[in-house]
Amino acid sequence: MISRAGLVSQLRPRPEILLLEPEEFAKARVSVVVADGLDDETLRTLRALRSCGVDALVLVVTQLDDAGLVAAVEVGVCGLIRRAEAGADRLVQVIQAAAAGNGAVPPDLLGRLLAQVGALQRNVLGPRGLPFAGLADREVEVLRLVADGLDTAEIAAKLSYSPRTIKNVLHDVTSRLHLRNRSHAVAYALRNGLI
C-alpha cells in the first residue's frame, strides 16, 4: 500500500521526477492523487487541480468500481494505478506516460472502461442517432457545407431541408457542445477530425 508520504519517498530519489510543494501545483504538468476510492472529495480535488491548469492527472486508488472509473475519465484522469501496484518504477512509468499525453490504465480496468463506452453508445447515444464523436450524420453534412462557405439558404437547398431546419441543426450543435457560433462549430469539428 502507498500513502502520500510513501509516494513522496518513492519519487524523491528519482531524477526524472520533480516534486512540487502544494503552493506550486499550478506549475505541475502532472498531478498524482492518492485515494482509497473515487468519492466526492477526491472528485473535487481532481477538478480543482484540473482548473488550476494541471495538464494530466494520475490517480493512485485502492478500489474503483465501474461508475468511479467513468467518473475518473470524465474529470480528466489519464493514468490509473492500484495502490498495491504503485511501486516507484510503475509510478514513474505512468507519470511519464501522462506527461507525454498518453494514457496508462491497468488492462482489466481498460476492458471495463471500453465496455462502459460501448454500453453508452448502444444504450444512450445510438438510439438518439448520435455517434460517439457527438455529431449526427446530418450535423456533419451541415458543418461541411458551412466550412465550404455556403450560407443557410444554400445549405437548405443543397440538402433539401428548410432554412429553419438548418438553423436548428446549427443551434443544436453549438448549444450541445457549448460553442459560440457556426464558425466555432466548424473549427471544433475540424480540430476533432469530424469533418
Buried (B, 14 or more C-beta within 10 A) or exposed (E): EBEEEBBEEBBEEBEEBEEEEEEEBEEBBBBBBBBEEBEEEBBEBBBEBBEEEBBBBBBBBEEBEEEBBBBBBEBBBBBBBBBEEBEBEBBBBBBBBBBEEEBBBBEEBBEBBEEBBEEEBEEEBEEEEBBEEBBBEBBBBBBBBBBEEBEBEBBBEBBEBEBEBBBEBBEBBBEEBEBEEBEBBBBBBEEEEBB
